[in-house]
């Protein structure tokens, strides 16, 4: 087989990874940008989204699209509710103190993970894709569902961007991100905004998981790798920068797909980590982050 | 004269350090009341305590029948108090229009208020879509005042509004403060420049080590430069 088909396949696989990674990292970046909380449990919200997607899909008999659509709506809502509760019960009581919230979200990570192990089990379980079609490309046929994942992810990111830039709630979130003290001085209930942002961030992770679970299966340890990649993405893109997050996700996802195809997945991870080190040394605020706040 | 704002025996701490010691003062309706004192006297802390951004550990801050110390910080602007902080603290990633929108939302004001504010500070009209962080220092100060005026406040807290501005802009800010007084807005003004105080203030409270040492009419200040030298060290 010639070089072209491999490159096309690697690029498509990379774009699927990029799309899902961007959604998940967007949630992590939002939470850090607005709340200044490094959410180590973000990967577990992703995992919980996938596990719930399996549960919802298995509840419904008939066409797989019904169960999948149910999961696509219900799973992010439940995960967002769990995150909302965690914010009210834990983070708020710590007054969002940066070091304390890192420790608290590590605790949350283990609680959610062990909860999933206890009630879901150690098996990896598949969720059937809502449709099973292949699109003919010049050299091979490619999963229409994977292409749909890219399209839906882009649409969801666009919706998030429109929400942040065109709505009153988005304006309040951006004002809180810009200056928490002044937000309070202008009547914004900052702690309620934080609860909403934490729930939104977790909901985005869960959405990413529902989209990916027909491709990669649900497993109680599936949150760890995407968490690492999400941190890589938000550090490279600039913590709190949505544009940076999307650009970095495309960069990391594509390089992961292409390098994994032609060399090895380990080399792809090594290069991503090396890129993080370079960014931290030469541009610590990230490619699109503000130099100081 | 009735008081627009009354602070009684207010104590305030940063950690273990007490910054305000039984601080008391009255802001009369429609007056410009200046807080003067050396750096670290507690002037900015007083304004932040009124806004609930720094908690009062003792005492009361009354606006009419409402004790502001019992309200959450985000509820205080709804009582009609607006704050222009030292260093402006604009939402620098937001546009000028969005900064004004945040001010309008604080008390549910609409486009009519926005138009009035832009008539009052017309320099901002051409900058509405510009990111506020890219404005000049003077324009940023105008925006900080405009954002506060979007609340249609009856009490305005101004913390060193002329700091770092060129003389022409200082004159415009002073004119604005005087015009607001004519509209009946009661203003607490923290200011280091004695000339600015003399030109706009009605009364002056001298702060030292978190205490209100003395409150005088501005006429008395004009006739007694030694007062300023005693509390501020210049004059």
Interface residues (C-beta under 8 A of the other chain):
Chain A: X168 X171 X172 X174 X175 X177 X178 X179 X181 X182 X183 X184 X185 X186 X187 X188 X189 X190 X290
Chain B: X51 X52 X53 X72 X73 X74 X75 X76 X77 X78 X83 X85 X89 X90 X91 X92 X93 X94 X98 X101 X102 X103 X105 X106 X107 X147 X151
